[in-house]
Amino acid sequence: MSKNKGHIPIRMCVSCGEKKIKRELTRLVLNERSEAVCGDRRGDGRGAYVCSRKSCWEDLAKGKKLNRAFRQAGPIAVGDDLISRKINRSVPFNRGGTGDLLQAQPTE
């Protein structure tokens, strides 16, 4: 019998469909105004995961990918600020549980 080293959660990017380790993806949740914001990795409610590719973040603003992921009809706003910061910066983002927009955080 082999010893289990632990479970590694795998999630799928809602934009490109590529499966990755959960910690490599950014989790989006809906706030009370039906806006997709960065959420805590363990927060309540339905979440959608997006990888760090520029094309994936650009595709979120158009199409119905988030509607399908959140199982909601009607418009889902993705903050332009959220997308532009994710696309234009090469530093990882703070994924705190505040539900606020992503905050850039320098790497060590």
C-alpha positions in Angstrom: 0.0 0.0 0.0 1.4 3.4 -0.9 1.0 6.4 1.3 -1.1 9.2 0.1 0.8 12.5 -0.1 -2.4 14.5 0.1 -5.1 15.7 -2.3 -4.2 18.3 -4.9 -7.4 20.1 -6.0 -7.7 20.7 -9.7 -10.0 23.4 -11.2 -10.8 24.4 -14.8 -10.4 27.9 -16.2 -13.8 29.1 -17.3 -12.3 30.9 -20.3 -9.9 28.4 -21.9 -11.1 25.2 -20.3 -7.6 24.2 -19.2 -7.3 22.3 -16.0 -4.7 23.5 -13.5 -3.9 23.2 -9.8 -6.3 25.4 -7.8 -3.6 27.7 -6.4 -2.5 28.7 -9.9 -5.9 30.1 -10.7 -7.7 33.2 -9.6 -11.2 32.6 -8.1 -14.0 35.0 -9.0 -17.2 35.3 -7.1 -20.3 37.4 -7.6 -21.0 40.3 -5.2 -24.4 41.7 -4.4 -24.4 43.9 -7.5 -23.7 40.9 -9.9 -20.1 42.0 -10.4 -17.4 39.4 -10.7 -14.7 40.2 -8.0 -11.7 38.4 -6.7 -12.8 36.1 -3.9 -11.3 34.0 -1.1 -10.3 30.5 -2.2 -12.5 29.1 0.5 -15.3 31.6 0.4 -19.0 30.7 0.3 -21.0 30.4 -2.8 -20.3 29.5 -6.4 -16.9 30.5 -7.8 -15.4 30.6 -11.2 -11.7 30.2 -11.8 -9.5 32.0 -14.4 -5.9 31.3 -15.3 -3.3 34.0 -15.7 -3.3 34.1 -19.5 -4.0 37.5 -21.0 -6.4 36.1 -23.5 -8.5 34.5 -20.8 -8.9 37.7 -18.9 -9.8 39.6 -22.1 -12.4 37.0 -23.1 -14.2 37.4 -19.7 -15.4 40.8 -20.7 -17.2 39.4 -23.7 -19.4 36.4 -24.2 -21.4 34.3 -21.7 -18.6 32.3 -20.0 -19.3 33.8 -16.6 -23.0 33.4 -17.0 -22.6 29.7 -17.6 -20.1 29.4 -14.7 -22.3 31.2 -12.2 -25.5 29.7 -13.6 -27.1 33.2 -13.9 -29.0 34.9 -16.6 -28.4 38.6 -17.4 -25.3 40.7 -17.5 -22.4 39.9 -15.2 -20.0 42.8 -14.9 -16.3 42.2 -14.8 -14.5 45.3 -13.6 -12.4 46.9 -16.3 -10.0 47.8 -13.5 -9.7 44.1 -12.5 -9.0 43.0 -16.1 -6.5 45.8 -16.9 -4.6 45.2 -13.7 -4.4 41.5 -14.3 -3.3 41.9 -17.9 -0.9 44.8 -17.5 1.0 43.5 -14.4 3.3 40.6 -14.2 3.1 40.4 -10.4 0.8 38.0 -8.6 -2.3 39.3 -6.9 -3.3 39.2 -3.3 -6.2 36.8 -3.1 -7.5 37.8 0.3 -11.0 37.0 1.5 -12.2 40.6 1.4 -14.1 40.2 -1.9 -12.5 43.4 -3.1 -10.9 43.9 -6.5 -7.4 42.4 -6.8 -4.6 44.1 -5.1 -1.1 43.9 -6.8 1.5 42.5 -4.5 5.2 42.5 -5.4 7.0 39.2 -5.5 10.0 38.5 -3.2 
